[in-house]
Amino acid sequence: MDLLTKADYLKVADQLTAINPRWQKQVKKWGQAMRLVDYWVDEGFRAEEMDFKRAHQIALNNEEKYFDRVQEIEFSLPKREITNAVRQLNNKLECEVSIYNHYTVTRL
């Protein structure tokens, strides 16, 4: 199975759009931070499965770092921008998972 790179995780964040253009930069930063949390959660899981304690600890530290960043950004954004960004991110990720699952099944 092909593993996703950090750049693959971040592609989705670049597609997020704010309701008000004034918040576009912050929404994009929020999306990037959210996707980096996801990336480090997955990296931590892989490291734990392979019993790489140091790599697992690095992943946990980075996960916390980016989660803190998500919270800081959310504090500065209006609620409707956060709600909109969450909805967009979920929709894009569901679409990606469907495409990835279809691709994986057809390759088998």
VODO-73642 format. One record per atom (N, C-alpha, C): x negated, y, z negated; residue in one letter; residue number from 1; atom name; chain. Coordinates in steps of 0.1 Angstrom, whole numbers. Atoms other than C-alpha are relative to their C-alpha. Layout:
! VODO-73642
       X       Y       Z   residu   num   atome   chaine
       X       Y       Z        a   NUM      CA        A
...
! end
This chain:
! VODO-73642
       X       Y       Z   residu   num   atome   chaine
      -8     -12       0        m     1       N        A
       0       0       0        m     1      CA        A
      -9      12       0        m     1       C        A
       7     -13      -1        d     2       N        A
     -13      35       9        d     2      CA        A
       4       8     -12        d     2       C        A
      -2      -9      11        l     3       N        A
     -17      58     -21        l     3      CA        A
       1      14       5        l     3       C        A
      -2     -14      -3        l     4       N        A
      -5      93     -19        l     4      CA        A
     -11       9      -6        l     4       C        A
      11      -9       5        t     5       N        A
     -32     120     -23        t     5      CA        A
       7      12      -7        t     5       C        A
      -5     -12       7        k     6       N        A
     -28     152     -43        k     6      CA        A
       6       9      11        k     6       C        A
      -5      -9     -11        a     7       N        A
     -23     171     -10        a     7      CA        A
      14      -5       5        a     7       C        A
     -13       6      -3        d     8       N        A
       6     147      -2        d     8      CA        A
      11       5     -10        d     8       C        A
      -9      -5      11        y     9       N        A
      22     156     -35        y     9      CA        A
       4      14       2        y     9       C        A
      -2     -14       0        l    10       N        A
      18     193     -29        l    10      CA        A
       8       5      13        l    10       C        A
      -7      -4     -12        k    11       N        A
      34     193       6        k    11      CA        A
      14       4      -2        k    11       C        A
     -14      -3       3        v    12       N        A
      69     193      -8        v    12      CA        A
       1      14      -6        v    12       C        A
      -1     -13       7        a    13       N        A
      62     223     -30        a    13      CA        A
      -1      12       9        a    13       C        A
       1     -11     -10        d    14       N        A
      52     244       0        d    14      CA        A
      13       3       8        d    14       C        A
     -13      -1      -7        q    15       N        A
      87     239      14        q    15      CA        A
      11       7      -8        q    15       C        A
     -10      -6       9        l    16       N        A
     105     254     -15        l    16      CA        A
       2      15       4        l    16       C        A
      -3     -14      -3        t    17       N        A
     123     287      -9        t    17      CA        A
       8       6     -11        t    17       C        A
      -7      -7      11        a    18       N        A
     135     312     -35        a    18      CA        A
      13       6       6        a    18       C        A
     -13      -7      -4        i    19       N        A
     170     327     -33        i    19      CA        A
      -4      15       3        i    19       C        A
       4     -14      -1        n    20       N        A
     155     362     -38        n    20      CA        A
     -15       0       4        n    20       C        A
      14       0      -5        p    21       N        A
     122     368     -18        p    21      CA        A
     -10       5     -11        p    21       C        A
       8      -5      10        r    22       N        A
     109     386     -48        r    22      CA        A
      -7     -11      -9        r    22       C        A
       4      11       8        w    23       N        A
     105     353     -66        w    23      CA        A
      -7     -12       8        w    23       C        A
       5      11      -8        q    24       N        A
      91     332     -37        q    24      CA        A
     -14      -5      -5        q    24       C        A
      13       4       5        k    25       N        A
      55     332     -50        k    25      CA        A
       1      -9     -13        k    25       C        A
      -1       7      13        q    26       N        A
      65     321     -85        q    26      CA        A
       7     -14       2        q    26       C        A
      -7      13      -3        v    27       N        A
      89     294     -71        v    27      CA        A
     -10     -10       6        v    27       C        A
      10       9      -6        k    28       N        A
      61     280     -50        k    28      CA        A
     -10      -5     -10        k    28       C        A
       9       4      11        k    29       N        A
      37     280     -80        k    29      CA        A
       7     -10      -9        k    29       C        A
      -7       9       8        w    30       N        A
      64     263    -100        w    30      CA        A
       1     -14       6        w    30       C        A
       0      13      -7        g    31       N        A
      68     236     -74        g    31      CA        A
     -13      -7       1        g    31       C        A
      13       6       0        q    32       N        A
      31     230     -71        q    32      CA        A
      -3      -6     -14        q    32       C        A
       3       5      13        a    33       N        A
      28     227    -109        a    33      CA        A
       8     -13      -3        a    33       C        A
      -9      12       2        m    34       N        A
      58     202    -110        m    34      CA        A
      -6     -12       7        m    34       C        A
       6      11      -7        r    35       N        A
      42     181     -83        r    35      CA        A
     -13      -5      -5        r    35       C        A
      12       5       6        l    36       N        A
       9     181    -100        l    36      CA        A
       2      -8     -13        l    36       C        A
      -4       8      12        v    37       N        A
      26     169    -132        v    37      CA        A
       3     -14       5        v    37       C        A
      -3      13      -5        d    38       N        A
      40     140    -111        d    38      CA        A
     -12      -7       5        d    38       C        A
      13       6      -5        y    39       N        A
       6     134     -95        y    39      CA        A
      -7      -6     -12        y    39       C        A
       8       5      11        w    40       N        A
     -11     131    -129        w    40      CA        A
       7     -11      -8        w    40       C        A
      -8      11       6        v    41       N        A
      17     109    -143        v    41      CA        A
      -3     -13       7        v    41       C        A
       3      12      -8        d    42       N        A
      12      85    -115        d    42      CA        A
     -15      -5      -1        d    42       C        A
      14       4       2        e    43       N        A
     -26      86    -118        e    43      CA        A
      -2      -6     -13        e    43       C        A
       1       5      13        g    44       N        A
     -23      80    -155        g    44      CA        A
       5     -15      -1        g    44       C        A
      -6      13      -1        f    45       N        A
      -1      50    -148        f    45      CA        A
      -9     -10       6        f    45       C        A
       9       9      -7        r    46       N        A
     -25      35    -123        r    46      CA        A
     -13      -3      -9        r    46       C        A
      12       2       8        a    47       N        A
     -55      41    -147        a    47      CA        A
       4      -9     -12        a    47       C        A
      -4       9      12        e    48       N        A
     -36      24    -176        e    48      CA        A
       2     -14       5        e    48       C        A
      -2      13      -5        e    49       N        A
     -26      -5    -154        e    49      CA        A
     -14      -7       2        e    49       C        A
      13       6      -3        m    50       N        A
     -63     -10    -145        m    50      CA        A
      -9       0     -12        m    50       C        A
       7      -1      13        d    51       N        A
     -74      -4    -181        d    51      CA        A
     -12       9       0        d    51       C        A
      10     -10       0        f    52       N        A
     -95      26    -173        f    52      CA        A
       3      11     -10        f    52       C        A
      -4      -9      11        k    53       N        A
     -93      44    -206        k    53      CA        A
      -4      15       2        k    53       C        A
       5     -14      -2        r    54       N        A
    -114      75    -196        r    54      CA        A
       9       7      11        r    54       C        A
      -9      -5     -10        a    55       N        A
     -94      80    -164        a    55      CA        A
      14       3      -5        a    55       C        A
     -13      -2       6        h    56       N        A
     -62      76    -183        h    56      CA        A
       1      12      -8        h    56       C        A
       1     -12       8        q    57       N        A
     -72     102    -208        q    57      CA        A
       0      13       8        q    57       C        A
       1     -11      -9        i    58       N        A
     -81     126    -180        i    58      CA        A
      13       3       6        i    58       C        A
     -13      -2      -6        a    59       N        A
     -48     121    -164        a    59      CA        A
      10       6     -10        a    59       C        A
      -9      -5      11        l    60       N        A
     -29     127    -197        l    60      CA        A
      -3      15      -2        l    60       C        A
       3     -14       3        n    61       N        A
     -48     159    -203        n    61      CA        A
       4       9      12        n    61       C        A
      -4      -8     -11        n    62       N        A
     -41     172    -168        n    62      CA        A
      15       1       1        n    62       C        A
     -15       0       0        e    63       N        A
      -4     162    -170        e    63      CA        A
       5      10     -10        e    63       C        A
      -4     -10      10        e    64       N        A
      -1     183    -202        e    64      CA        A
      -3      14       4        e    64       C        A
       4     -13      -4        k    65       N        A
     -20     212    -187        k    65      CA        A
      10       5      10        k    65       C        A
      -9      -5     -11        y    66       N        A
       3     214    -156        y    66      CA        A
      14       1      -6        y    66       C        A
     -13      -2       6        f    67       N        A
      34     208    -177        f    67      CA        A
       2      13      -8        f    67       C        A
       0     -13       6        d    68       N        A
      25     238    -198        d    68      CA        A
       1      11      10        d    68       C        A
      -1     -10     -11        r    69       N        A
      21     257    -166        r    69      CA        A
      14       1       5        r    69       C        A
     -14       0      -4        v    70       N        A
      55     247    -155        v    70      CA        A
       9       8      -9        v    70       C        A
      -8      -7      10        q    71       N        A
      70     259    -187        q    71      CA        A
      -3      15       0        q    71       C        A
       3     -15       0        e    72       N        A
      52     293    -185        e    72      CA        A
       7       6      12        e    72       C        A
      -6      -6     -12        i    73       N        A
      64     298    -149        i    73      CA        A
      15       0      -2        i    73       C        A
     -15       0       2        e    74       N        A
     100     288    -159        e    74      CA        A
       4      11      -9        e    74       C        A
      -3     -11       9        f    75       N        A
      99     314    -186        f    75      CA        A
       1      13       7        f    75       C        A
       1     -13      -8        s    76       N        A
      92     341    -160        s    76      CA        A
      11       1      11        s    76       C        A
     -10       0     -11        l    77       N        A
     119     330    -135        l    77      CA        A
      14       1      -5        l    77       C        A
     -14       0       3        p    78       N        A
     156     337    -135        p    78      CA        A
       5     -15       1        p    78       C        A
      -6      14       1        k    79       N        A
     177     306    -143        k    79      CA        A
       5      -5      14        k    79       C        A
      -5       5     -12        r    80       N        A
     193     305    -109        r    80      CA        A
     -11      -4      10        r    80       C        A
      11       4      -8        e    81       N        A
     159     304     -92        e    81      CA        A
      -5     -14      -4        e    81       C        A
       4      13       5        i    82       N        A
     149     275    -114        i    82      CA        A
       9     -11       5        i    82       C        A
     -11       9      -4        t    83       N        A
     182     257    -107        t    83      CA        A
      -2      -3      15        t    83       C        A
       1       1     -14        n    84       N        A
     178     263     -70        n    84      CA        A
     -13      -8       4        n    84       C        A
      13       7      -3        a    85       N        A
     141     251     -69        a    85      CA        A
       1     -15      -4        a    85       C        A
      -2      14       4        v    86       N        A
     150     219     -89        v    86      CA        A
       8      -7      10        v    86       C        A
      -9       7     -10        r    87       N        A
     178     211     -65        r    87      CA        A
      -8      -2      13        r    87       C        A
       8       1     -12        q    88       N        A
     155     217     -35        q    88      CA        A
     -10     -11      -1        q    88       C        A
      10      10       2        l    89       N        A
     127     196     -49        l    89      CA        A
       6     -14      -1        l    89       C        A
      -6      14       1        n    90       N        A
     150     167     -58        n    90      CA        A
       5      -4      14        n    90       C        A
      -5       3     -14        n    91       N        A
     166     168     -23        n    91      CA        A
     -12      -5       9        n    91       C        A
      11       3      -9        k    92       N        A
     132     168      -6        k    92      CA        A
      -7     -13      -4        k    92       C        A
       6      13       5        l    93       N        A
     118     140     -28        l    93      CA        A
       9     -12       3        l    93       C        A
      -9      11      -3        e    94       N        A
     149     118     -23        e    94      CA        A
      -2      -3      15        e    94       C        A
       2       2     -15        c    95       N        A
     144     123      15        c    95      CA        A
     -13      -7       2        c    95       C        A
      13       6      -1        e    96       N        A
     107     114      12        e    96      CA        A
       0     -14      -4        e    96       C        A
      -1      14       5        v    97       N        A
     114      83      -8        v    97      CA        A
       7      -9      10        v    97       C        A
      -8       8     -10        s    98       N        A
     140      71      17        s    98      CA        A
      -9      -3      12        s    98       C        A
       8       2     -12        i    99       N        A
     116      77      46        i    99      CA        A
     -11     -10      -4        i    99       C        A
      11       9       4        y   100       N        A
      87      60      27        y   100      CA        A
       5     -14      -2        y   100       C        A
      -6      14       2        n   101       N        A
     109      30      17        n   101      CA        A
       3      -6      14        n   101       C        A
      -3       5     -13        h   102       N        A
     121      26      53        h   102      CA        A
     -13      -3       7        h   102       C        A
      13       2      -7        y   103       N        A
      85      29      66        y   103      CA        A
      -7     -13      -6        y   103       C        A
       6      12       7        t   104       N        A
      73       3      40        t   104      CA        A
       7     -13       4        t   104       C        A
      -8      12      -3        v   105       N        A
     101     -21      47        v   105      CA        A
      -3      -4      15        v   105       C        A
       2       3     -14        t   106       N        A
      96     -19      85        t   106      CA        A
     -14      -5       3        t   106       C        A
      14       5      -2        r   107       N        A
      58     -25      81        r   107      CA        A
      -1     -14      -4        r   107       C        A
       1      14       5        l   108       N        A
      64     -57      63        l   108      CA        A
       6      -9      10        l   108       C        A
! end
